[in-house]
């Protein structure tokens, strides 16, 4: 049976090498620490149950590094399966709605192009497609910030009214 001090010595002696191996395989510090901790917990349980006897440091080091490698492989396989499942779910969820969203976006662009004044169109695009601030839009178009604000406000009211009348729940 191994005592607490001997186990702490083993832990301190082998931890860095095990962590480095896990870090190389996983590329993540937190996951690497978890893997190494799991391996040590597993070792402690095996020793306590009499299933593993520490005879020499070479055997122990081989066991620890092999355990780390196997746990990393299992984690990577699990991670890959999870990603495949997530992608499948996302594709399944988005596909039917995507065409509806694209259609709505086309309707929005058509309405903006056909019903709003050119200056309002430009202001909307600079604000929402390029993410410019009122001051930046005013500088680009050589108008006042008040003009930018007024055009945006009026355009948004007009868009909301139009799409609400079509049955789209816009607030």
C-alpha positions, 0 to 999 in steps of 0.5 A: 500500500502506498501512503499519501507522501509517496503518492505526492512524490509520484505526482510531483515527479510525473505531473509535468511530463504527463501535462506536456504530453496531454497539452501537445495532443489536446492543445488546451491547458484546462483539458490537459490538467483534467486528463492528468488529474483523471489519470492520477485519480485512476491510479490512486483507486487502482493502488487502493484496491490492490489492482496496481502495484508500483514496482519501479519508476519505469513501469509507473512512468509507462503506465502514466504516459500510456494512460494520458495518451489513451485518455487524450485519444478518447477525448479527441474522438469524443470531441470529433463525434460531438462536432459532427453531431452539432454540425448535423443538428445545426444544418438540420435546424437551419436549412428550412428556415434559411430560405425563408430568411433569405427571402425576407432579406431579399424583400427588405433589400428590394423595398429599400432600393425601390421605396426609400430615397437614395440618401436614406438607402446610403445611410442604412447601408453604411450603418447596418452593413458597414457598421459605421457610427453616425459621425462617420456616416455624416463625414462620408456623405458630407451631411450633418449627424442630425440628417443621418439620425432623421433619415435612419429614424424615418427609414426604420419607421417606414420599414417597420410599418411596411413589414408589419402590414405584411404580417411580419412581427417586427417591434 
